[in-house]
Amino acid sequence: MSALPVPPCPASAPSEVEALVHLMRGRRTAVLTGAGCSTESGIPDYRGPGTRARARNPIQHREFLDRAEIRARYWARSLLGWPRFSSAQPNAAHQALASLERSGHVQGLITQNVDRLHHAAGSTRVIELHGALADVRCLSCRALEARASLQQRLLALNPGFLEHVVEFRPDGDADLSSEALHTFQVADCLHCDGPLKPDVVFFGDNVPRPTVEAAFALLEEADVLLVVGSSLAIFSGYRFVTRASERRMPIALINIGECRGAELANVVLEARAGEVLPLLAERLNPD
C-alpha cells in the first residue's frame, strides 16, 4: 500500500524524548492510539494537518441504517478500497508499542483505529473502541462474516466493476461513475438475507458499554497515560484523558497538529509516532 504524505513536523529534540522516557520508566503505561499512529502505514486520518483537501464527510450511523442507497454506495466504494486498506502493514510506531508491551512497560492499548495493525505488529492486549473493518455484522441476526469473505461475494455479484472507476484516491477509496453506483449489487447476510454493516462504530453511534468498561479497567491498572496520534477531538478518546487527569496520572501526548486536552499533559511532543516511539523503545529496552 503506497503511503500517503505524513504532515511535516520538526524532528523531536533529544530532551523531549528524554522527558517521555523519564515519565514512563518504572511505571505501567496505558496507551491510547488514534489515526495518526497509522498514517505512516498509508491509512489517512480525519483531522490531521492537510486532510481537508482529500476528506469526505464521514458516514453517519443513522443514515447507513435507514437508507439502502447509502449502504449501496458504501459497499461499492468499499469493494474498491478494501484491497489497499487490507494490504497495509504495521509501521515503526506499531512495532515499538508491541515491543514495549512485551517488555512490560506498556500495560495495554486502547485504539480508536479500525485497521487491526496493532494486532499485526504483535500487541496482545488491544481494546478496539470503534471495532474493526475486518469484520462485517448482519443488522438483522447479528451474525459475523469476515470482510475478506464478503469481498469475494461482492466481486462475484459485480463482475467487471473495476471498469467503472473514475479515479482512485490515495487512501484506497475511489470515485465512481453514476452508472457504476446505479448497477452495483449489494451482498446480504448468508444466514438471513439481512443487510450487512462493517463491524465498526460510525459517527453518531455509541461505543458499546462493555468496550468502554474494559478500556477504563485498563486505565485503572496503569500509572501513566500515553496518547499517540490522536487529536482527541471526539469524546470517545478524550474521556480517558479527563479520567487520567482526575486520577492525577501523568499524561503524555505525541501528535502532529493541535491536540485537545494538551493543557492536562505533562509531556507534549509534536512529532511523528514512527520517529519517537522507536527511540522510546530503545531507551526503555536497552537490551
Secondary structure, 3 states (H helix, E strand, C coil): CCCCCCCCCCCCCHHHHHHHHHHHCCCCEEEEECHHHCHHHCCCCCCCCCCCCCCCCCCEHHHHHHCHHHHHHHHHHHHHHHHHHHCCCCCHHHHHHHHHHHCCCEEEEEECCCCCHHHHHCCCCEEECCEEEEEEEECCCCCEEEHHHHHHHHHHHCCCHHHHEEEECCCCCEEECHHHHHHCCCCCCCCCCCCEEEEECCECCCCCHHHHHHHHHHHHHCCEEEEECCCCCCHHHHHHHHHHHHCCCCEEEECCCCCCCHHHCCEEECCCHHHHHHHHHHHHCCC
